[in-house]
Amino acid sequence: MPADASAQGKSFPAFEYEVGKEKIGEFARAIGVDNQVFFDREHARAAGFRDVAAPPMFAVVYCAGAMAPAIFDDEVGIDFAALVHGGQEFVWGEPVCAGDVISTVARVESIDERGGMGFYVFASESTNQDGAEVVRGTWTNIVRGA
């Protein structure tokens, strides 16, 4: 096993992130989108959103505070010198908008070895201030030479 298998199933405390209109705009500009629902309240509301909408991949921003403790946990034991990004998968729910308070919890879904590589899979669940699920994520990290 690449790490202590006892970390499998371990959960981490919820992390709260308050979504700001300016942060949404900064993220949208950084990824090169120009749809006005990501910048302008009137456009967002006319499109059916409660406020300025966050691009779907903004999830990496509000999930980071929950994922970092899981990934960096000593019990999980990831060797960062040999780490490669394996992938991310998301299942979307309620759209995230400016003013939302997103709570994300993370857990170690699985730790195993295949072909001499360690596979570390984490799950995250994010809900808004009303308890509506906004996204479920699966985060896969691969460690070469496990």
Sequence and secondary structure as in RCSB ss.txt:
>XXXX:A:sequence
MPADASAQGKSFPAFEYEVGKEKIGEFARAIGVDNQVFFDREHARAAGFRDVAAPPMFAVVYCAGAMAPAIFDDE
VGIDFAALVHGGQEFVWGEPVCAGDVISTVARVESIDERGGMGFYVFASESTNQDGAEVVRGTWTNIVRGA
>XXXX:A:secstr
  S GGGTT EEEEEEEE  HHHHHHHHHHHT   GGGT HHHHHHTT SSSB  GGGHHHHHHHHHHHHHT TT
T   GGGEEEEEEEEEE S  BTT EEEEEEEEEEEEEETTEEEEEEEEEEE TTS EEEEEEEEEEETT 
